[in-house]
Every structure is written in C-alpha cells, then in structure tokens.
Amino acid sequence: MNLADGGLLVVAGVLAGLAGAGAGLASLISYPALLLVGLPPVAANVTNTVAITLNGAGAIVSSRPELQDQGRRLRRFGVMALLGGAAGSALLLTTPASAFERVVPVLIALASIALLARPWLRGRRAEYVSDRNPAVAVGVGVIAIYGGYFGAAAGVMLLAMLGAVLGDSVPRINALKNVLLLCATLIAALAFVVFGPVQWLAALPLAAGFFVGGLIAPVVVRRLPEAGLRIAIGVAGLALALKLGLDAYGAA
C-alpha cells in the first residue's frame, strides 16, 4: 500500500459514500477500488464492511433535519436491524457466501423495480400498511440479515421496502435507511474486526472518504428533485442486478 493507493481509496470512499448514503450503492465503487489496489476478494469484502460503517456515521450527522420526529421508527426498526445484522454476520462466519450468489441479482432487481414503481405502489397500498404494521419490522429484519451476510445493494432493498409503505419523502426515508443499515453493518464489522482479515492500511483511508461522502450525501439528496433521485437509484440498482446476474450465472 503506497501513497497513491491511499489517495485512490480516499477518493473512492468519498464517491462511494455519496452513492451509499444517497442511494445504497456504496460497494459498487468501494469494493472494486479495494481490488484495484491489490487486496484479494475476501480481504476486500471484510475491509469494505468495516470501512463502510463510517459512511453511516457521516450520514447520520448530516441527516438530523430528516431524522427529526422519527424516534419511534428508529427504536422499533433499529432493534430489528441489529438483530438481523447479528444473524447475518453469524451466517457469514459459518456458511459460504456463494449460497446467495444466484438469488441476490433477483432481489436487487425486484427492489429496484419497486422503487421505480413507488408512486403506483403508494396509490394502491392498503390503508393498514404503515410503520406500525409488524410485517414492516419483519421486512427490516430480513433485509438486515441480508445486509450483515452479503450486503450488495441492501440499501436499495431497504429504501424500496420503506418507500412502498411509508408516506414520507425520499430524503426522510433515505435518512431512516442510513441509520438502519448502520445498525446492521456495525454488527458484522465488529465480527470482522475480531475474526476477519481486515487490511487496516486500506480500511483507514477508505473509511475517511466514506465519512466525508456520508456527510455530503444528505445535503445533496435534499436538494435533488425527488422523482429524479428515485429514478436514478432504481436504474442504478437494475444495472447492478444485471452485472451481478451475469457474474453469477455466467460462472455457472
């Protein structure tokens, strides 16, 4: 790891932080950057998970206006996110990641389509579907398990699920998503610090970039047109699903 590699990871972290806190697609940028500076795949995955926790921390600091009056949701869903993240990290340490390789692209594609169709879904959702419905909390827990285990585009899935049932604006739902993802990934990151091959010389500059990107992203999100932001995230999610699908099924 040299100075140029460190600078590259800082820049990649900022860009990934913007994509993560704003759209839930951070690993689309940060993971390839870690591979580019020479980390093997397993070490890159572990290092990325540890560094990405700073993205959530930065986003929370900058999202205080959007998080106002969401304390009840944060408490209810945060517990489920913590439990799900713990379960996902336990699965990661005991089962092969390849178990999810073929289903992940389908899940991301469905979540992206749901996000694109949010206006239609909101117009047809049943009146009883709200943040008080236990099914919503269960959905958060299931996505958190996935986030702690594998994580690719978990933010898109969470944003799509919450967006389908909550009547709030995209910036407020996005802020909620960032807190819940931090709860899920923090548990996995702690497990990796103890048991995983974290490459700290790569993790530190990447984490610094993630924190800066997380600080900036909420400011950008609250200034962008809601429809344009939703469409951009949905299209990016579909592109990621296509890439992961080609990788998974092409290798079969």
Summary of the structure (lengths in Angstrom):
residues: 252
radius of gyration: 16.9
end to end distance: 33.7
largest distance: 56.6
contacts: 962
relative contact order: 0.23
helix: 82%
strand: 0%
